[in-house]
Amino acid sequence: MIWIEICAVLVIWLSVWSLIPRDEWWFRGADFPRLQILAIGMVALVGLLFIPAEWTLRREILLLGVIAAVAYQLKMILPYTPLWKKQVQKVEEAQFNPEQQISLLVANVLTPNDKYHLLLQQIKNLSPDIVLTLESDSVWQQALSQIEQDYPYRVPVPLDNLYGMHLYSRLPLNNTEVKFILSDEIPSIHTALTLPSGLQVQLYCLHPKPPSPTEAKDSTLRDAELLIVGDQIKDLDQSCIVIGDLNDVAWSRTTRLFQRISGLLDPRVGRYFMNTFHADYPLLRWSLDHIFHSTDFGLVKMKRLPHIGSDHFPIYVVLQTGRIFEQQQQALEQTAEDEQDAQEAIQDGIEKAEKEEKIVVDALAQPHKRAMESENRQ
């Protein structure tokens, strides 16, 4: 019985801990293992209900606490199961229009990983329109050079700090910029690609630092970078896709706020988690790699790809744009509180970047800085 009680206390504590609105990694870390917390909670719940032992006040209190904790964890993760309404409509075969489709492969390759052939084989088999590699350095750039003849449009950002990225495209790219929004160590790629139909799609490739004891001590810059991009997207009257390793899970408060601010949809909602990290530990996995898109896209195909020697699995998604999807799909409703929360998180990120990172924030973040200064003067 003692082990059941320990499990119950752990589940209750982690569930309450994750509700504390702090940015430090030791708080935000509780966002990630919700599936694992739920599994332990179910074990504790069954044990508290059915183990033949005396019913004491402590047991009753633990039972009520575990029921509340399990209910909360279910609330957070059920949207990413088939039990929930799909956020993105499936494109039926009769609706297929290749000129309106785009296929994307996103792979965090892990810089020291030397199993280049595994990713190259996936690219060869799938022939995606867009390939985004993360954590790719100059060695990876050389290894991937053999696909360059098939991908005439490229944006290389080789770095040795685990935040390099490379974008390969079969589709024409326009107005391409590599931005360092809140840190001179963390790049992002902003570009517009043109589908065969002629439609332009704005593409954002992101890989912010995670809150962890070995990376960033808190999530302030990660949250701010994501919300700065989301705030820009909301003002775009254009098709849009955001891809990358966001170092955040789909069900976190920041990612959900990003969706409401940006108006983008998540094709995983109503389907499955598509957990991509950690590739080597099946019991310790969650969704760190993401694809979000505007309401005019429907889903043709989505899957997690096999192991490539990295600590992440690659993901592959095929989308199709069309007015019918825009008419039938709705973005999450944004509230005035959402706007305030987003602006506060952005300002915190800008202040932290200028104080601790000792940089001048990127032009993408400057409008938020000016708005803050104007408000302070008033």
C-alpha positions in Angstrom: 0.0 0.0 0.0 2.9 2.3 0.7 4.0 2.4 -2.9 0.5 3.2 -4.1 0.4 6.1 -1.6 3.8 7.3 -2.9 2.5 7.2 -6.5 -0.7 9.1 -5.4 1.3 11.8 -3.7 3.6 12.1 -6.7 0.8 12.5 -9.2 -1.1 15.0 -7.1 2.1 17.0 -6.5 3.1 17.1 -10.2 -0.4 18.1 -11.3 -0.5 21.0 -8.8 3.1 21.9 -9.6 2.3 22.3 -13.3 -0.4 24.8 -12.5 2.0 27.3 -10.9 2.5 30.1 -13.4 6.2 30.3 -13.3 8.8 30.2 -16.1 11.6 28.4 -14.3 12.5 25.0 -15.8 11.7 23.1 -12.6 8.1 24.4 -12.9 7.7 24.2 -16.6 9.2 20.7 -16.8 5.9 19.3 -15.3 4.2 20.3 -18.6 6.0 17.5 -20.5 5.4 14.1 -19.0 1.6 14.3 -18.8 1.1 10.9 -20.3 3.5 9.4 -17.8 1.8 11.2 -14.9 -1.6 10.0 -16.1 -0.3 6.4 -16.3 1.0 6.5 -12.7 -2.2 8.2 -11.7 -4.3 5.4 -13.1 -2.2 2.8 -11.2 -2.6 4.8 -8.0 -6.3 5.2 -8.6 -6.9 1.5 -9.1 -4.7 0.6 -6.1 -6.5 3.0 -3.8 -9.9 1.7 -4.9 -9.2 -2.1 -4.8 -6.2 -3.0 -2.6 -7.7 -4.8 0.4 -6.6 -2.5 3.2 -8.2 -0.4 5.8 -10.0 2.7 4.6 -8.5 5.6 6.5 -9.0 9.3 6.2 -5.6 9.5 4.6 -6.6 7.0 2.0 -9.8 8.8 1.2 -8.0 12.2 0.9 -5.5 10.6 -1.5 -8.2 9.0 -3.5 -10.0 12.3 -4.0 -6.7 14.0 -4.9 -5.8 11.3 -7.4 -9.2 11.5 -9.0 -8.8 15.3 -9.4 -5.3 14.9 -10.8 -6.2 12.2 -13.3 -9.2 14.3 -14.5 -6.9 17.3 -15.0 -4.3 15.3 -16.9 -7.1 13.8 -19.1 -8.4 17.3 -19.8 -4.9 18.3 -21.1 -4.2 15.3 -23.3 -7.6 14.1 -24.5 -7.6 16.7 -27.3 -4.7 14.7 -28.9 -6.7 11.5 -29.1 -9.4 10.3 -31.5 -11.9 10.9 -28.7 -11.8 14.7 -29.5 -13.2 16.6 -32.4 -10.6 17.0 -35.2 -9.3 20.6 -35.6 -8.2 20.0 -39.2 -10.3 18.3 -41.8 -9.0 15.3 -43.7 -8.7 15.8 -47.4 -10.5 13.0 -49.2 -9.0 11.4 -52.2 -11.7 12.9 -54.5 -10.5 16.3 -53.4 -6.8 15.8 -54.1 -5.3 18.7 -56.1 -1.5 18.2 -56.3 -0.9 21.8 -57.4 -2.4 23.0 -54.0 -0.5 20.5 -51.9 2.8 20.9 -50.0 4.7 18.1 -48.2 7.1 18.8 -45.4 9.7 16.7 -43.6 11.0 18.1 -40.3 14.0 16.4 -38.6 16.0 17.3 -35.5 19.1 15.3 -36.6 21.1 15.7 -33.3 24.5 17.3 -34.2 26.8 14.4 -33.2 24.6 11.8 -35.0 26.5 10.4 -38.0 23.8 8.1 -39.4 23.3 10.5 -42.3 22.1 7.7 -44.6 19.0 7.1 -42.6 17.6 10.6 -43.2 18.8 10.7 -46.8 16.9 7.5 -47.4 13.7 8.9 -46.0 14.1 12.0 -48.2 14.7 9.8 -51.2 11.6 7.6 -50.4 9.2 10.5 -49.6 10.5 13.2 -51.9 9.0 16.0 -49.8 8.7 19.6 -51.1 10.3 21.0 -48.0 13.0 19.5 -45.8 13.9 21.3 -42.5 16.8 19.9 -40.5 17.5 21.2 -37.0 20.8 20.9 -35.0 22.5 20.6 -38.3 26.1 21.9 -38.5 28.6 22.1 -41.4 29.2 18.4 -41.2 25.6 17.7 -41.7 25.5 20.3 -44.5 28.2 18.4 -46.3 26.4 15.1 -45.8 23.1 16.5 -47.2 24.8 18.1 -50.2 23.8 15.1 -52.3 20.2 16.2 -52.2 21.0 19.7 -53.4 20.4 18.9 -57.0 16.8 18.1 -56.2 16.3 21.1 -53.9 17.4 24.2 -55.8 16.2 26.6 -53.1 18.2 26.4 -49.9 18.7 28.4 -46.7 21.8 27.0 -44.8 22.4 28.1 -41.2 25.2 25.8 -40.0 26.0 26.3 -36.3 28.0 24.2 -33.8 25.8 25.1 -30.8 23.0 22.6 -31.4 20.8 25.3 -33.0 21.9 25.2 -36.6 19.2 24.7 -39.2 19.0 24.0 -43.0 16.0 24.5 -45.2 15.8 22.7 -48.5 12.9 23.4 -50.9 11.8 22.2 -54.3 9.4 25.2 -54.3 10.6 28.8 -55.1 11.4 30.9 -52.0 11.0 34.6 -51.7 11.8 37.4 -49.2 13.9 34.9 -47.2 15.4 36.1 -43.9 17.4 34.4 -41.2 16.4 36.1 -38.0 17.9 36.0 -34.5 14.8 37.3 -32.7 15.8 37.3 -29.0 19.2 35.6 -29.0 22.2 35.9 -31.2 22.6 32.1 -30.8 19.2 31.0 -31.9 18.3 31.5 -35.6 14.9 31.2 -37.2 14.1 31.1 -41.0 11.3 33.3 -42.3 10.4 32.9 -46.0 7.5 32.8 -48.5 7.2 29.8 -50.8 5.2 29.4 -53.9 3.0 26.4 -54.6 2.7 25.0 -58.1 -0.8 26.8 -58.2 1.0 30.1 -57.7 -0.3 30.6 -54.1 2.2 32.0 -51.8 2.6 30.5 -48.3 4.5 32.2 -45.5 6.8 29.7 -43.7 8.4 30.1 -40.3 11.1 27.6 -39.1 11.7 27.8 -35.4 13.9 26.1 -32.8 14.0 28.0 -29.5 15.9 26.9 -26.4 14.1 24.6 -24.0 13.8 25.2 -20.3 16.1 22.7 -18.7 19.1 22.6 -16.3 21.5 22.3 -19.3 20.0 24.8 -21.7 17.9 27.7 -20.4 17.0 28.1 -16.7 13.6 29.3 -17.7 11.1 29.3 -20.6 10.9 33.1 -20.9 12.8 33.5 -24.2 11.3 30.4 -25.7 7.7 31.5 -24.9 8.4 35.1 -26.1 9.9 34.0 -29.4 6.9 31.8 -30.2 4.4 34.4 -29.2 6.2 37.2 -31.2 5.9 35.0 -34.3 2.2 34.2 -33.4 1.5 37.9 -33.0 2.9 38.7 -36.4 1.0 35.9 -38.0 -2.4 37.1 -36.7 -2.0 40.3 -38.8 -1.2 38.3 -42.0 -3.9 37.9 -44.6 -1.9 35.0 -46.1 -1.6 31.2 -45.9 0.9 30.3 -43.2 2.8 27.3 -41.8 5.0 27.1 -38.7 7.4 24.2 -38.4 10.2 23.1 -36.1 11.3 21.8 -32.8 9.6 24.2 -30.4 10.9 22.5 -27.3 7.4 22.7 -25.9 4.6 20.2 -25.8 1.4 20.7 -27.7 -0.7 20.9 -24.6 1.3 23.5 -22.7 -0.2 26.8 -21.9 2.3 28.6 -24.1 1.6 26.5 -27.2 -2.2 26.7 -26.7 -1.8 30.5 -26.3 0.3 30.6 -29.4 -2.5 28.9 -31.3 -5.2 31.3 -30.1 -3.0 34.4 -30.8 -1.9 33.2 -34.3 -5.1 31.6 -35.4 -3.2 28.5 -36.6 -4.5 25.0 -36.4 -2.9 21.8 -35.1 -3.6 18.7 -37.3 -2.8 16.4 -34.3 -6.0 17.6 -32.4 -8.6 14.8 -32.6 -6.0 12.3 -34.0 -2.9 11.4 -32.0 0.1 12.8 -30.1 2.8 12.0 -32.6 5.4 12.0 -29.8 8.9 12.7 -31.3 11.2 12.8 -28.3 13.0 10.8 -26.8 13.5 8.4 -29.7 15.5 6.0 -27.6 13.2 5.8 -24.5 9.7 4.6 -25.3 8.4 5.3 -21.8 9.8 8.9 -21.9 8.3 10.5 -25.0 6.3 13.6 -25.7 5.6 15.9 -28.7 8.4 18.5 -29.2 8.3 18.7 -33.0 5.4 20.6 -34.5 3.6 21.7 -37.6 0.9 24.4 -37.3 -0.9 26.0 -40.3 -3.6 28.5 -41.2 -7.3 27.5 -41.6 -7.2 27.2 -45.4 -5.2 23.9 -45.2 -6.6 20.5 -44.9 -4.6 17.4 -43.9 -3.7 14.8 -46.6 -1.2 12.8 -44.6 0.7 13.0 -41.3 3.1 10.5 -39.7 6.1 10.0 -37.5 9.0 8.6 -39.4 11.4 5.8 -38.3 14.5 6.3 -36.1 17.4 8.1 -37.8 19.9 7.8 -35.0 18.8 11.1 -33.4 17.1 11.6 -30.1 14.1 12.9 -32.1 12.0 11.1 -34.7 11.4 13.1 -37.9 7.8 14.0 -38.9 6.2 14.1 -42.3 3.1 16.1 -43.2 1.2 16.7 -46.4 -1.2 19.6 -46.5 -3.6 20.9 -49.2 -4.9 24.4 -49.3 -8.4 25.3 -50.5 -11.3 27.7 -49.8 -13.5 24.8 -48.7 -11.2 24.2 -45.7 -11.2 27.8 -44.8 -15.0 27.9 -44.8 -15.3 24.7 -42.7 -12.5 25.2 -40.1 -12.2 27.8 -37.4 -9.3 29.0 -35.4 -9.4 28.9 -31.6 -11.2 32.0 -30.2 -8.8 34.6 -28.8 -9.8 36.6 -25.7 -8.7 40.0 -24.4 -7.0 38.1 -21.6 -5.0 36.1 -24.2 -3.8 39.2 -25.8 -2.7 40.6 -22.4 -0.9 37.4 -21.4 0.9 37.2 -24.8 2.1 40.8 -24.6 3.3 40.4 -21.1 5.2 37.2 -22.0 6.7 39.0 -25.1 7.8 42.0 -23.0 9.4 39.7 -20.4 11.3 38.0 -23.2 12.5 41.3 -24.7 13.7 42.6 -21.3 15.4 39.4 -20.5 17.1 39.3 -23.9 18.4 42.9 -23.6 19.5 42.5 -20.0 21.0 39.0 -19.9 21.7 38.2 -23.5 23.1 41.7 -24.0 21.7 42.0 -27.5 19.5 44.4 -29.4 16.3 42.5 -30.2 15.4 41.7 -33.8 13.2 44.0 -35.8 10.4 41.4 -35.5 10.3 42.2 -31.8 10.8 45.9 -32.0 7.1 46.8 -32.4 6.4 45.2 -29.0 9.3 47.1 -27.5 8.1 50.4 -28.8 4.6 49.7 -27.6 5.9 49.0 -24.1 8.0 52.2 -24.1 5.0 54.2 -25.2 2.8 52.7 -22.5 5.4 53.4 -19.9 5.6 57.1 -20.9 1.8 57.4 -20.6 
